[in-house]
């Protein structure tokens, strides 16, 4: 992408309600009333889930407002990219579900049905795996190039086989390369983030090639 400095990365995900997802794909629903930290201008800032809407148009043409969600990306992406600010947002491919969920959270109703007693109820509201659906991601990069000129890049990712397939591909790719390095060079015992995989491969294009070979469509503009 030829960025000299990355000022901000916005990761936006469109979750398909018909995705062939497992029960743990909705674990985030238990954190929708808990504030979390993001990195903004290199400093942590506390925000609330499902706030700060951002209109996003996804690769399939679907346009919807995406809302903040607590994910590990808020910690790992700033470390791996040295970006000043990182945001992760999500929306569902059904506007009624997206806006209804936000309303339940904003009105405090979601907090009232928190706890183990209502776990099955919360899951029923958002977990209804179907026959499959595209998983779509739009990532916006803002920064400056080596000539200190402002630059913006948009990357889109579409996996026709869904979110679970894309997640599995990422896990396989990382496991293969971590095991390969452990066997050949050995790795010091510590926690390795997903982005650390770039230490183990000759060129980032290796990642791109792997995902494209498995049907993932990745584009940039």
C-alpha positions in Angstrom: 0.0 0.0 0.0 3.1 2.2 0.2 2.2 4.1 3.4 4.9 5.9 5.2 2.6 6.5 8.1 -0.8 5.0 8.8 -3.1 7.4 10.7 -6.2 5.3 10.8 -7.6 1.9 9.9 -11.3 1.2 9.8 -12.4 -2.4 9.6 -16.0 -3.0 8.8 -17.7 -6.4 8.6 -21.0 -7.4 7.2 -22.2 -10.5 9.0 -24.6 -12.7 7.1 -27.4 -14.1 9.2 -27.5 -17.1 7.0 -23.9 -18.0 7.6 -23.1 -21.6 8.6 -21.8 -20.4 11.9 -21.2 -22.3 15.1 -22.6 -21.2 18.5 -19.4 -19.5 19.5 -19.8 -17.1 16.6 -22.2 -15.1 18.7 -20.2 -15.0 21.9 -19.9 -11.3 21.4 -23.5 -10.8 22.3 -22.6 -11.1 26.0 -20.3 -8.1 25.7 -22.7 -5.6 24.1 -23.2 -3.7 27.3 -19.5 -3.6 28.4 -17.3 -0.6 27.4 -13.9 -1.4 25.8 -10.7 0.3 24.8 -9.7 1.3 21.3 -6.4 2.9 20.2 -6.9 6.5 19.1 -4.0 8.7 18.3 -1.7 6.1 19.9 -3.7 6.3 23.2 -6.4 4.1 24.6 -9.9 5.5 24.7 -12.9 3.8 26.2 -16.0 3.5 24.0 -19.3 1.7 24.1 -20.5 -1.1 21.8 -22.8 -0.3 19.0 -22.0 3.4 19.0 -20.4 5.8 16.5 -22.2 4.6 13.3 -20.2 4.7 10.0 -22.0 4.3 6.6 -20.3 1.6 4.6 -21.0 0.2 1.1 -19.9 -3.5 0.9 -18.7 -5.3 -2.2 -22.2 -6.7 -3.0 -23.6 -3.1 -3.1 -25.3 -3.4 0.3 -25.1 -0.1 2.2 -25.7 0.1 5.9 -24.4 1.8 9.0 -21.8 -0.2 10.9 -21.3 0.1 14.7 -18.5 -0.5 17.1 -17.8 -3.9 18.4 -15.2 -5.2 20.9 -12.6 -7.4 19.1 -8.9 -8.3 19.5 -8.2 -6.2 16.4 -8.2 -3.1 18.6 -5.0 -4.4 20.2 -3.3 -6.5 17.6 -3.7 -4.3 14.5 -2.1 -1.2 16.1 0.9 -3.3 17.3 1.4 -4.9 13.8 0.8 -1.8 11.7 1.8 1.0 14.1 -1.4 2.8 13.1 -2.3 5.8 15.2 -6.0 4.8 15.4 -7.9 1.5 14.7 -11.6 0.9 14.7 -13.7 -2.2 14.2 -17.4 -2.1 13.3 -20.1 -4.6 12.3 -23.5 -4.7 10.8 -25.8 -7.5 9.8 -27.1 -8.1 6.3 -30.6 -7.4 7.6 -31.1 -3.7 8.5 -34.0 -4.5 10.9 -31.8 -6.8 12.9 -28.9 -4.3 13.0 -31.0 -1.4 14.1 -33.2 -3.4 16.5 -30.2 -4.8 18.3 -28.7 -1.4 18.7 -32.0 -0.1 20.0 -32.2 -2.9 22.6 -28.7 -2.0 23.8 -29.2 1.8 23.8 -32.5 1.4 25.8 -30.9 -0.8 28.4 -33.1 -3.8 27.5 -30.2 -5.9 26.5 -28.6 -5.4 29.9 -31.8 -6.6 31.6 -31.5 -9.9 29.7 -27.9 -10.4 30.4 -26.6 -13.3 32.5 -26.8 -17.1 32.2 -30.6 -17.1 32.8 -31.2 -15.5 29.4 -28.3 -16.9 27.4 -30.5 -19.1 25.2 -32.9 -16.1 24.6 -30.0 -13.9 23.5 -28.7 -16.6 21.2 -32.1 -17.2 19.6 -32.3 -13.6 18.7 -29.0 -13.6 16.7 -28.0 -17.2 16.1 -29.9 -18.9 13.4 -27.4 -20.5 11.0 -28.6 -21.0 7.5 -27.5 -22.6 4.3 -24.6 -20.2 3.9 -23.9 -16.6 2.9 -21.1 -14.3 1.8 -18.8 -12.9 4.4 -17.8 -9.3 3.5 -15.2 -7.0 4.9 -14.3 -3.4 3.9 -11.1 -1.9 5.3 -10.2 1.8 4.9 -6.7 3.0 5.4 -5.8 6.6 5.9 -2.3 7.9 6.1 0.6 9.6 4.3 3.0 8.4 1.6 6.8 8.8 1.6 6.3 12.3 0.2 4.1 13.3 3.1 1.0 13.4 0.8 -2.3 12.3 2.2 -3.3 8.9 1.0 -6.4 6.6 1.3 -6.8 3.0 0.3 -9.8 0.7 0.4 -9.5 -3.1 0.5 -12.5 -5.4 0.2 -12.6 -9.1 1.2 -15.4 -11.5 0.2 -15.6 -15.1 1.1 -18.5 -16.8 -0.7 -18.4 -19.7 1.8 -18.9 -17.4 4.8 -17.3 -16.2 8.0 -16.5 -19.6 9.4 -14.7 -20.6 6.2 -12.6 -17.4 6.2 -11.7 -17.9 9.9 -10.7 -21.5 9.3 -8.5 -20.5 6.4 -6.7 -17.9 8.6 -6.2 -20.5 11.3 -4.8 -23.1 8.9 -2.4 -20.6 7.2 -1.0 -19.5 10.6 -0.7 -22.9 12.0 1.2 -24.2 9.0 3.7 -21.4 9.1 4.1 -21.5 12.9 4.7 -25.2 12.9 7.1 -24.9 10.0 9.2 -22.3 11.8 9.1 -24.3 15.1 10.5 -27.3 13.2 13.2 -25.4 11.3 14.2 -22.5 13.4 12.4 -22.8 16.7 10.3 -20.1 18.2 10.7 -18.5 21.6 7.8 -19.4 23.9 5.4 -16.4 24.0 2.0 -15.3 22.7 1.9 -14.8 19.0 -0.8 -12.6 17.5 -2.3 -13.4 14.1 -0.4 -10.5 12.5 2.9 -12.1 13.7 2.6 -14.6 10.8 4.3 -12.0 8.6 7.6 -12.8 10.5 7.4 -16.3 9.1 6.8 -15.8 5.4 9.1 -14.4 2.7 6.6 -11.9 1.3 3.0 -10.7 2.3 1.8 -11.7 -1.2 2.0 -15.3 0.1 -1.0 -14.6 2.3 -2.9 -13.1 -0.6 -2.2 -16.0 -2.9 -3.3 -18.6 -0.2 -6.7 -17.0 0.3 -7.3 -16.4 -3.4 -6.5 -20.1 -4.1 -9.3 -21.0 -1.7 -11.9 -18.8 -3.3 -11.6 -15.6 -1.3 -12.0 -12.4 -3.4 -9.7 -9.6 -2.4 -9.5 -6.2 -4.2 -8.0 -2.8 -3.6 -8.8 0.7 -4.8 
